[in-house]
Amino acid sequence: MEKNRQLILKGSLVRAILTLAIPIMLNNLIQSLYNLGDAFWVSRIGDVQVAAVNFVWPVSFFTISFATGIAVAGAAMISQYIGANQIADANDTAQQLYIFALFFGIIACTFGMIFTPAIVKLMGAKGLLLSESILYLRIIFIQVPFLFMMNIFLAINQAQGDTITPLILNASSAILNILLDPIFIFVFNMGISGAAWATVLSMVPLSLFGIFRLSKGLNYIKIKPYDLRFNLQKMKMLIRIGIPSSLGSSGVAFGFIILFGFVVQYGDAAVAALGIGNRLNSLAFMPAIGVGAALTTITGQNLGANQVERVAKAYRISILLALIFLIMTSSILWFFAPNLVSIFSSTEEVIRHGTFYLRALAMTTWSISFFNCALGLLNGSGHTLHAMFLDASRLWLIRIPLIIILGNLTSLGATAVWYAISISNLVAATVAIILILTGVWKKTKVRDLHILK
């Protein structure tokens, strides 16, 4: 990975961004296709089952969000250590990431399986939606420790500038899931629980392979799976930098739980449409996620090497690239919305809701380029508190209040939710631009905390 390191620190920034971002985009595409494949096979059972899978998605997202925040912190620290050529510190940080993911994953899995019924009831599910959601979510919790392992593998690879290995691993997992889905759902006649088991079994072997690969040495980084000793200084630093990102992700996840709680009052068709729309929209904005993630690595390594102006230039180029991609994908969403939704449901009401939702999103999806590039810049510089504010405010300070206002002051029904989500993207992008213009990202938080010697 020395070649990538030199490209990130000294080479063409357009080439560096695309070299890192394209595999991440493909990775996200595979993940989205993985989710859409899941939705496609579940839709063959019924709309309630589609609604159930989408309804409990925020709960699993909430469960992994804390570990994801720590992984973001670890990636920022490791990338800056590599930029400063402090490989021993990068290795120590990776080891602590692994220990954290292992212990927290087991705890989250145990508590999640125990409290699944109470969680789904609190969200407002009733009847068949309630029973199907419980059945699916309880099995999904089994994959949590393995998902945590996969997350740290992805974070460590990203920090080193290696985006190809995660792409191969995720592609393998997605293909395995798509193959297992129809077997477990229809051949074994397991219904929605078959979809859950297919998801779990497609994750386990690949996550174990990721840990095995790290134990043998992955470019700069090597971990020792059986060495579970805490490095108190590194663990404190991971938590200190990671907590804001974790709280931000958790807040977003909890906000989605509240969001689905609002939508469920408009019926199962609206819940199904929201889930289908979100999955399809994830395809549209994946270029911004890829470019933002690439910017995180470029920011971390260049700030570690004291190249602040190069980071500023990378940020501007990243916005332009993401914007070009998103204008194209948003156009596809707008023109083909009904055709896309009808792949996953033949119910007229679901198609109607889903089409309106996708077109509302298409009007503002381009603005996510500014939002995700800001997150990449802030996370790469270790300013996870600011990234947390940005991420959480879009949902809690903008989207949910808009849903409440439009829902109570108008007779729009579920349409109020679709409008609120679309408008919140535009407002959040404006806040992101203002935050970056303050220049807060220019001083790396890792150096402020005296990690780098």
C-alpha angles and dihedrals in degrees: 000000000000088000091057091046091055091047091051094047102036113005135086109307094212089054092044093051094047093043090057099032102048095061088045090050090050088047090053090045090054091047091050092047087048090055093042091049088053090049092048095054093041089050088062087066096050148289093268090058090049088050091049094053091049094041095060096039093094090055093057089043089053090050095055097037096088093053090044090057091052089049090053090052091048092050091051092049095045094047091051092047090051090048088053091044093241098139097163091059090047089054093048090051092050090051091053090048089056093048092049093049093049097051098037092046094056092047093048092048093051097047093042095055092048096049101037096109093049092048095051092046091051089054089061102252117154139181118354093353088059097049095044092047092052092048093051099040097049091057093043090059088067090071095054099096090047092046089053089052090051091050094057091046090054092045094051092048092048092050089056093048093251109134097152098073094054088048092056092045095049092045090054091049092048094049091048091050093049090051094046097045099074091039095055096035100045112009093046090032092225097140117197092352087059090058089051094049091048089054093049096046092048091055103045103066094043094049090050089050089052092055091045089052092051091048090058093049127272111213103292097354133076128168132194108224094196096046102089098168116135120235095209096199094050094042091051090050092049091051094043093052095033100047095076091050090045092050089047092052092043091049091051091048092048089048090056089052088055090044093055087046088060094045096048089069088067092057141261092292091061091048090051091047092050092051095045091046092050092050093049092044089053086066090053098052099036091101089062091050091050094048092044092051091048089051090054091060094042091048094049097048095042094047087049086056092045094247101140098156091052089056091051090052091048090053093054093047091047092055092050094049094046091047093054091050095046095050088057096046093044089055090055090051092052099048099039101034098120093044092050095048093047090062088070102034138024093193111114095218093052091049091049094050093041094049093051091046094050093048092048089052093046090062092064107019089101089067091066087078089073092043099050095042088054090052090049092051094047096045093046091054092047094249092133092149090064091044088052091052091049095047097043097042092060089063106029103033099033117015103041095042089050091051091051094046096045092041094052101035099043139044093231095118113191089354088073088065093051092050093046094052092049095047092047090061091057095046092046091052090054091051090049093054092050092049094051092047089061088069093228091141094063095084111065114228091211091063091043089059092051096241092132113068 
